[in-house]
Amino acid sequence: MDISIIKNEKQYQTYLKRMHEIFDAKNGTPEGDELDLLALVIEKYEDEHYPIEDPDPIKVIQFMMEQRNMNRKGFGLVIKSQSRATEILKRQRPLTLAMIRRIHGQLGIPAEILIKDYKLAN
């Protein structure tokens, strides 16, 4: 198959179909190389035409709280302030860098996600 930059949806669908056909190809084989190339051009097309927005930091915090059966009081213990926890979850106050460090460390949320909220406030 001749692989080139994807220019339209029809070509994208054709490449996706082919990728599924050879998905189990072994590395170092012609089909394995074809699979690698297809993955690259498909990823480029998807990045340009189907971008995924960064997750909302507060929604991610709420999700992690739910996963850990954590209430607002528990979140307050993480950030060292009960009143700030309520304000943050109600979007009345932005996260500080110290809070981001604690949340990242204790809830395992990537700092890159949490920093989005910090950047918006500053």
PATIMAR-618917 format. One record per atom (N, C-alpha, C): x, y, z; residue number from 1; atom name. Coordinates in nm, 3 decimals, padded with zeros to 5 digits. Each point is the difference from the previous one (the first is absolute). Example, Ala and Ser with C-alpha at 12.3 -4.5 7.8 and 13.67 -1.06 7.14 Angstrom:
01.319:-00.569:00.780:1:N
-00.089:00.119:00.000:1:CA
00.090:00.120:00.000:1:C
-00.035:00.105:-00.072:2:N
00.082:00.119:00.006:2:CA
-00.077:00.109:00.073:2:C
//
This chain:
00.085:-00.118:00.000:1:N
-00.085:00.118:00.000:1:CA
00.089:00.124:00.000:1:C
-00.032:00.094:-00.086:2:N
00.070:00.128:-00.003:2:CA
-00.059:00.090:00.108:2:C
00.081:00.041:00.096:3:N
-00.049:00.080:00.112:3:CA
00.050:00.143:-00.016:3:C
-00.094:00.094:00.014:4:N
00.034:00.142:-00.007:4:CA
-00.078:00.075:00.108:4:C
00.028:00.128:00.011:5:N
-00.073:00.083:00.097:5:CA
-00.149:-00.009:-00.032:5:C
-00.082:-00.014:00.101:6:N
-00.145:-00.013:-00.020:6:CA
-00.058:00.137:-00.033:6:C
-00.074:00.004:-00.109:7:N
-00.057:00.126:-00.049:7:CA
-00.151:00.012:00.022:7:C
-00.068:-00.113:00.020:8:N
-00.146:00.006:00.015:8:CA
-00.051:-00.118:00.083:8:C
-00.127:00.005:00.032:9:N
-00.062:-00.100:00.087:9:CA
-00.002:-00.139:-00.066:9:C
-00.020:-00.004:-00.130:10:N
-00.003:-00.130:-00.070:10:CA
00.135:-00.069:00.011:10:C
00.105:00.073:-00.021:11:N
00.135:-00.055:00.011:11:CA
00.026:-00.044:00.145:11:C
-00.045:00.080:00.095:12:N
00.014:-00.034:00.142:12:CA
-00.068:-00.133:00.030:12:C
-00.122:-00.019:-00.048:13:N
-00.074:-00.125:00.024:13:CA
00.069:-00.119:-00.066:13:C
00.053:00.023:-00.119:14:N
00.074:-00.107:-00.071:14:CA
00.122:-00.042:00.081:14:C
00.073:00.097:00.051:15:N
00.119:-00.031:00.079:15:CA
-00.037:-00.069:00.132:15:C
-00.107:00.043:00.062:16:N
-00.044:-00.066:00.124:16:CA
-00.034:-00.146:-00.026:16:C
-00.071:-00.024:-00.109:17:N
-00.038:-00.138:-00.034:17:CA
00.125:-00.085:-00.020:17:C
00.097:00.054:-00.075:18:N
00.123:-00.075:-00.024:18:CA
00.076:-00.023:00.130:18:C
00.002:00.100:00.085:19:N
00.069:-00.014:00.128:19:CA
-00.060:-00.115:00.081:19:C
-00.131:-00.011:00.000:20:N
-00.066:-00.109:00.073:20:CA
00.034:-00.137:-00.062:20:C
00.013:-00.002:-00.131:21:N
00.033:-00.126:-00.069:21:CA
00.138:-00.052:00.040:21:C
00.095:00.090:00.019:22:N
00.139:-00.043:00.027:22:CA
00.043:00.029:00.144:22:C
-00.096:00.021:00.088:23:N
00.030:00.044:00.136:23:CA
00.096:-00.093:00.075:23:C
-00.004:-00.128:-00.029:24:N
00.086:-00.096:00.072:24:CA
00.132:-00.029:-00.072:24:C
00.035:00.086:-00.096:25:N
00.125:-00.020:-00.075:25:CA
00.121:00.006:00.093:25:C
00.097:-00.082:-00.029:26:N
00.122:-00.004:00.082:26:CA
00.096:00.111:-00.040:26:C
00.071:00.055:00.099:27:N
00.103:00.102:-00.027:27:CA
00.105:-00.056:-00.094:27:C
00.051:00.089:-00.085:28:N
00.107:-00.039:-00.091:28:CA
-00.048:-00.065:-00.127:28:C
-00.130:-00.024:-00.014:29:N
-00.055:-00.056:-00.123:29:CA
-00.053:00.116:-00.085:29:C
-00.021:-00.023:-00.130:30:N
-00.058:00.105:-00.083:30:CA
-00.135:00.049:00.054:30:C
-00.083:-00.093:00.047:31:N
-00.129:00.041:00.057:31:CA
00.019:00.075:00.131:31:C
00.100:-00.036:00.078:32:N
00.030:00.072:00.124:32:CA
00.041:00.143:-00.028:32:C
00.083:00.017:-00.104:33:N
00.042:00.135:-00.040:33:CA
-00.119:00.080:-00.051:33:C
-00.086:-00.066:-00.077:34:N
-00.120:00.066:-00.052:34:CA
-00.090:00.044:00.116:34:C
-00.013:-00.085:00.099:35:N
-00.080:00.033:00.118:35:CA
00.055:00.122:00.072:35:C
00.131:00.007:00.016:36:N
00.062:00.116:00.065:36:CA
-00.028:00.129:-00.077:36:C
00.013:-00.006:-00.132:37:N
-00.027:00.118:-00.083:37:CA
-00.146:00.041:00.008:37:C
-00.088:-00.097:-00.009:38:N
-00.143:00.030:00.011:38:CA
-00.032:00.067:00.134:38:C
00.058:-00.052:00.106:39:N
-00.024:00.057:00.132:39:CA
00.042:00.147:00.006:39:C
00.113:00.031:-00.062:40:N
00.049:00.138:00.000:40:CA
-00.092:00.095:-00.076:40:C
-00.040:-00.038:-00.122:41:N
-00.084:00.091:-00.078:41:CA
-00.141:00.009:00.056:41:C
-00.050:-00.109:00.056:42:N
-00.133:00.003:00.063:42:CA
00.003:00.089:00.123:42:C
00.104:-00.012:00.081:43:N
00.012:00.085:00.119:43:CA
00.005:00.148:-00.038:43:C
00.076:00.032:-00.102:44:N
00.009:00.140:-00.046:44:CA
-00.137:00.051:-00.044:44:C
-00.071:-00.079:-00.078:45:N
-00.132:00.041:-00.048:45:CA
-00.097:00.019:00.117:45:C
00.002:-00.094:00.093:46:N
-00.091:00.009:00.115:46:CA
00.033:00.119:00.088:46:C
00.127:00.029:00.019:47:N
00.040:00.117:00.079:47:CA
-00.053:00.129:-00.061:47:C
00.000:00.006:-00.133:48:N
-00.046:00.121:-00.069:48:CA
-00.151:00.009:-00.013:48:C
-00.067:-00.115:-00.018:49:N
-00.143:00.002:-00.029:49:CA
-00.089:-00.043:00.118:49:C
00.056:-00.069:00.095:50:N
-00.077:-00.045:00.116:50:CA
00.078:00.028:00.129:50:C
00.034:00.126:00.025:51:N
00.079:00.029:00.120:51:CA
-00.079:-00.033:00.127:51:C
00.073:-00.045:00.099:52:N
-00.060:-00.030:00.130:52:CA
00.037:00.112:00.095:52:C
-00.102:00.061:00.056:53:N
00.025:00.109:00.094:53:CA
00.059:-00.054:00.130:53:C
00.079:00.084:00.065:54:N
00.053:-00.037:00.130:54:CA
-00.116:-00.016:00.098:54:C
00.010:-00.096:00.090:55:N
-00.108:-00.018:00.097:55:CA
-00.009:00.118:00.096:55:C
-00.119:00.025:00.049:56:N
-00.024:00.105:00.098:56:CA
00.060:-00.042:00.134:56:C
00.089:00.080:00.059:57:N
00.067:-00.039:00.125:57:CA
-00.096:-00.032:00.114:57:C
-00.104:00.079:00.015:58:N
-00.094:-00.023:00.111:58:CA
-00.076:-00.130:-00.021:58:C
-00.040:-00.028:-00.123:59:N
-00.069:-00.126:-00.028:59:CA
00.091:-00.119:00.025:59:C
00.128:00.015:-00.031:60:N
00.096:-00.108:00.026:60:CA
00.015:-00.022:00.151:60:C
00.008:00.109:00.075:61:N
00.009:-00.011:00.147:61:CA
-00.125:-00.070:00.053:61:C
-00.116:00.042:-00.046:62:N
-00.125:-00.061:00.046:62:CA
-00.006:-00.149:-00.036:62:C
00.047:-00.034:-00.118:63:N
00.003:-00.140:-00.041:63:CA
00.091:-00.081:00.092:63:C
00.119:00.053:00.028:64:N
00.093:-00.073:00.087:64:CA
-00.054:-00.010:00.143:64:C
-00.069:00.104:00.043:65:N
-00.061:-00.006:00.133:65:CA
-00.104:-00.112:00.004:65:C
-00.081:-00.007:-00.104:66:N
-00.103:-00.103:-00.008:66:CA
00.063:-00.140:-00.003:66:C
00.107:-00.016:-00.077:67:N
00.068:-00.129:-00.011:67:CA
00.056:-00.045:00.134:67:C
00.037:00.096:00.085:68:N
00.060:-00.032:00.130:68:CA
-00.100:00.013:00.115:68:C
-00.129:00.017:-00.036:69:N
-00.104:00.020:00.102:69:CA
00.038:00.113:00.094:69:C
00.051:00.108:-00.057:70:N
00.045:00.114:00.079:70:CA
-00.106:00.109:-00.005:70:C
-00.030:00.057:00.116:71:N
-00.094:00.112:00.005:71:CA
00.078:00.132:00.003:71:C
-00.075:00.110:00.012:72:N
00.067:00.131:00.002:72:CA
00.095:00.013:00.119:72:C
-00.038:-00.060:00.110:73:N
00.088:00.008:00.117:73:CA
00.134:-00.069:-00.030:73:C
-00.007:-00.115:-00.066:74:N
00.123:-00.071:-00.037:74:CA
00.083:00.081:-00.098:74:C
-00.067:00.067:-00.093:75:N
00.072:00.086:-00.094:75:CA
00.063:00.117:00.075:75:C
-00.072:00.052:00.099:76:N
00.053:00.108:00.083:76:CA
00.128:-00.042:00.071:76:C
00.006:-00.125:00.042:77:N
00.121:-00.050:00.065:77:CA
00.117:-00.005:-00.100:77:C
-00.031:-00.034:-00.124:78:N
00.104:-00.005:-00.104:78:CA
00.059:00.138:-00.021:78:C
-00.086:00.101:-00.014:79:N
00.052:00.134:-00.030:79:CA
00.025:00.083:00.125:79:C
-00.027:-00.057:00.116:80:N
00.026:00.063:00.130:80:CA
-00.093:00.117:00.032:80:C
-00.123:-00.004:-00.055:81:N
-00.097:00.105:00.031:81:CA
-00.140:-00.045:-00.038:81:C
-00.086:-00.016:00.100:82:N
-00.138:-00.041:-00.025:82:CA
-00.077:00.107:-00.079:82:C
00.016:00.126:00.041:83:N
-00.075:00.106:-00.066:83:CA
00.046:00.018:-00.145:83:C
00.130:-00.011:-00.025:84:N
00.051:00.013:-00.136:84:CA
-00.048:-00.117:-00.086:84:C
-00.012:-00.117:00.058:85:N
-00.047:-00.117:-00.075:85:CA
-00.138:00.027:-00.057:85:C
-00.089:00.052:00.082:86:N
-00.136:00.033:-00.047:86:CA
00.005:00.105:-00.110:86:C
00.079:00.104:00.021:87:N
00.009:00.108:-00.099:87:CA
00.057:-00.050:-00.133:87:C
00.099:-00.086:00.007:88:N
00.061:-00.054:-00.122:88:CA
-00.100:-00.087:-00.076:88:C
-00.067:-00.090:00.072:89:N
-00.094:-00.089:-00.066:89:CA
-00.121:00.074:-00.056:89:C
-00.031:00.116:00.056:90:N
-00.108:00.084:-00.053:90:CA
00.051:00.101:-00.102:90:C
00.128:-00.010:-00.033:91:N
00.066:00.089:-00.097:91:CA
-00.002:00.147:00.043:91:C
00.003:00.022:00.129:92:N
00.002:00.136:00.052:92:CA
00.143:00.048:00.025:92:C
00.094:-00.092:-00.001:93:N
00.140:00.033:00.028:93:CA
00.088:-00.093:-00.083:93:C
00.107:00.052:-00.059:94:N
00.089:-00.085:-00.079:94:CA
00.097:-00.077:00.090:94:C
00.059:-00.102:-00.058:95:N
00.103:-00.075:00.070:95:CA
00.127:00.083:00.011:95:C
00.072:-00.018:00.107:96:N
00.133:00.061:00.014:96:CA
00.103:-00.105:-00.038:96:C
00.123:00.041:-00.019:97:N
00.106:-00.096:-00.033:97:CA
00.021:-00.101:00.113:97:C
-00.012:00.046:00.123:98:N
00.016:-00.092:00.114:98:CA
-00.111:-00.106:-00.002:98:C
-00.121:00.043:-00.031:99:N
-00.112:-00.095:-00.008:99:CA
00.022:-00.100:-00.113:99:C
00.046:00.051:-00.113:100:N
00.025:-00.086:-00.116:100:CA
00.101:-00.108:00.037:100:C
00.104:00.039:00.070:101:N
00.102:-00.099:00.043:101:CA
-00.061:-00.106:00.091:101:C
-00.083:00.044:00.096:102:N
-00.062:-00.097:00.092:102:CA
-00.097:-00.092:-00.072:102:C
-00.083:00.057:-00.087:103:N
-00.098:-00.081:-00.073:103:CA
00.071:-00.100:-00.089:103:C
00.103:00.046:-00.069:104:N
00.078:-00.089:-00.086:104:CA
00.061:-00.112:00.083:104:C
00.061:00.035:00.110:105:N
00.066:-00.099:00.084:105:CA
-00.095:-00.099:00.065:105:C
-00.114:00.047:00.047:106:N
-00.089:-00.087:00.077:106:CA
-00.110:-00.065:-00.084:106:C
-00.046:00.067:-00.106:107:N
-00.106:-00.059:-00.082:107:CA
00.052:-00.056:-00.132:107:C
00.126:00.031:-00.031:108:N
00.061:-00.055:-00.121:108:CA
-00.048:00.063:-00.129:108:C
-00.059:00.118:00.009:109:N
-00.046:00.070:-00.120:109:CA
00.121:00.069:-00.063:109:C
00.021:-00.019:-00.130:110:N
00.114:00.065:-00.064:110:CA
-00.002:00.152:00.021:110:C
00.113:00.055:00.037:111:N
00.009:00.143:00.026:111:CA
-00.038:00.082:-00.122:111:C
00.028:-00.053:-00.121:112:N
-00.033:00.073:-00.122:112:CA
-00.148:00.032:-00.009:112:C
-00.083:-00.090:00.048:113:N
-00.146:00.022:-00.002:113:CA
-00.037:00.107:00.101:113:C
00.058:-00.008:00.119:114:N
-00.034:00.094:00.107:114:CA
00.052:00.142:-00.029:114:C
00.112:00.008:-00.067:115:N
00.059:00.130:-00.029:115:CA
-00.089:00.083:-00.090:115:C
-00.081:-00.065:-00.081:116:N
-00.093:00.072:-00.089:116:CA
-00.086:00.096:00.081:116:C
-00.051:-00.045:00.114:117:N
-00.083:00.084:00.086:117:CA
00.082:00.116:00.057:117:C
00.124:-00.029:00.036:118:N
00.089:00.103:00.055:118:CA
00.028:00.106:-00.105:118:C
00.030:-00.041:-00.122:119:N
00.030:00.095:-00.107:119:CA
-00.119:00.090:-00.032:119:C
-00.121:-00.056:00.004:120:N
-00.119:00.078:-00.030:120:CA
-00.022:00.108:00.105:120:C
00.040:-00.025:00.123:121:N
-00.021:00.096:00.108:121:CA
00.107:00.110:00.001:121:C
00.114:-00.026:-00.056:122:N
00.112:00.095:00.005:122:CA
00.026:00.067:-00.132:122:C
//
